[in-house]
């Protein structure tokens, strides 16, 4: 794989590839039904990352009014550490800002040092802890937040 990473809105016909990445990435993965509900939701946007025609990552953003939550972000195991997560995150933040979102939240496993570093690099601050939030294994979640600059000002 040598091509650039392209971010688009995910399509339901990509669901099998999304599920494969989800199952390879998380100990408590979303079910097919959860993804189908997300596709049907008017408030959740699913993004796909493609490289050389293959799905290499995805992300889910819930946006309601001025607040949004990053529900899920994952890269295929063979495509990690090449910028897939950064591209997905950048696209979500740009999209959210353009829709009038002012605050973006997320939870991340306390032990997920690479993800926490990515979020901090992109302006997220750690604002709290959700004790024993995750299972398999039981672990705290770090709650993070980023305040967006309105899109009309031209910057995130």
C-alpha positions in Angstrom: 0.0 0.0 0.0 1.5 3.3 -1.0 -1.5 5.6 -1.8 -2.9 8.4 0.1 -5.5 7.9 2.7 -8.9 9.2 1.5 -11.7 9.9 4.0 -15.4 9.7 2.9 -18.7 8.9 4.4 -19.0 5.2 5.0 -21.5 3.2 3.1 -23.5 0.3 4.4 -22.0 -2.0 1.8 -18.7 -1.5 3.7 -20.1 -2.9 6.8 -18.3 -6.3 6.6 -15.0 -4.5 6.3 -15.9 -2.1 9.2 -16.9 -5.1 11.4 -13.6 -6.8 10.6 -11.6 -3.8 11.8 -13.9 -3.3 14.8 -13.5 -7.0 15.9 -9.7 -6.8 15.4 -9.4 -3.6 17.4 -11.6 -3.9 20.5 -12.2 -6.4 23.3 -15.9 -5.4 23.4 -16.7 -4.6 19.8 -19.9 -3.1 18.5 -22.4 -5.6 17.0 -23.6 -5.5 13.4 -26.9 -4.3 14.7 -25.2 -1.4 16.5 -23.6 -0.3 13.2 -26.8 -0.7 11.3 -28.5 1.5 13.9 -25.7 4.0 13.5 -26.1 4.1 9.7 -29.8 4.7 10.2 -29.4 7.4 12.8 -29.7 11.0 11.7 -27.2 12.1 14.4 -24.4 9.6 13.8 -21.9 10.0 10.9 -19.7 7.0 10.0 -16.5 7.9 8.2 -14.4 5.5 6.2 -10.6 5.7 5.5 -9.5 4.1 2.3 -6.1 3.5 0.9 -5.4 1.9 -2.5 -9.1 1.0 -2.7 -9.2 -0.9 0.6 -11.0 0.1 3.8 -8.2 0.8 6.3 -10.2 2.5 9.1 -13.4 4.0 10.2 -14.8 6.4 12.8 -18.2 7.3 14.2 -19.3 10.7 15.4 -22.5 11.6 17.2 -23.4 15.2 16.8 -26.4 16.9 18.4 -26.6 20.7 18.5 -23.4 22.2 19.7 -22.0 19.0 21.2 -20.5 16.0 19.6 -19.0 12.7 20.8 -16.4 10.5 19.0 -18.0 7.1 19.6 -15.5 5.0 17.8 -12.3 5.3 15.8 -10.1 2.4 14.6 -7.5 1.5 12.0 -7.0 -2.0 10.5 -4.1 -3.7 12.2 -2.0 -3.7 9.1 -2.6 0.0 8.6 -1.7 1.3 12.0 1.0 4.0 12.6 0.6 5.4 9.0 -1.8 8.3 9.9 -5.2 6.7 9.5 -6.4 7.8 12.9 -5.1 11.3 12.4 -6.8 11.7 9.1 -10.1 10.3 10.5 -9.9 12.6 13.5 -9.1 15.7 11.4 -12.0 15.0 9.1 -14.4 14.5 12.0 -13.3 17.8 13.7 -13.5 19.7 10.5 -17.0 18.3 9.8 -18.2 18.9 13.3 -17.0 22.5 13.3 -18.7 23.1 10.0 -22.0 21.9 11.5 -21.8 24.3 14.4 -20.4 22.0 17.0 -18.5 23.8 19.7 -17.4 21.0 22.1 -16.3 17.4 21.2 -16.0 14.7 23.8 -14.6 11.2 23.9 -13.7 8.4 26.2 -10.5 6.4 25.9 -9.0 3.5 27.8 -6.6 4.8 30.5 -4.0 2.4 29.1 -4.4 3.5 25.5 -1.3 5.7 25.5 -1.1 6.1 21.7 -4.7 7.2 21.4 -4.4 9.6 24.3 -1.3 11.1 22.7 -3.1 11.5 19.4 -6.0 13.3 21.1 -3.7 15.6 23.1 -1.8 16.4 19.9 -5.1 17.5 18.4 -6.1 19.8 21.2 -8.1 17.5 23.5 -7.8 17.9 27.3 -8.3 15.3 29.9 -11.3 16.5 32.0 -12.3 13.5 34.0 -12.2 9.7 34.7 -15.1 7.2 34.4 -14.2 4.5 36.9 -14.4 0.9 35.6 -16.0 2.1 32.4 -14.6 -0.6 30.2 -14.9 -4.3 30.6 -12.7 -7.1 29.2 -10.5 -6.0 30.9 -12.1 -3.8 33.5 -10.5 -0.4 33.2 -11.1 3.3 33.8 -11.9 5.6 30.9 -10.3 9.0 30.5 -12.9 11.6 29.5 -11.5 14.2 27.0 -12.8 17.4 25.5 -11.9 19.8 22.7 -13.5 23.1 22.2 -13.7 24.0 18.5 -13.3 27.4 16.9 -16.2 28.1 14.7 -15.7 27.1 11.0 -16.4 30.6 9.8 -13.2 31.7 11.5 -11.4 29.2 9.3 -9.5 27.3 11.9 -10.1 24.3 14.2 
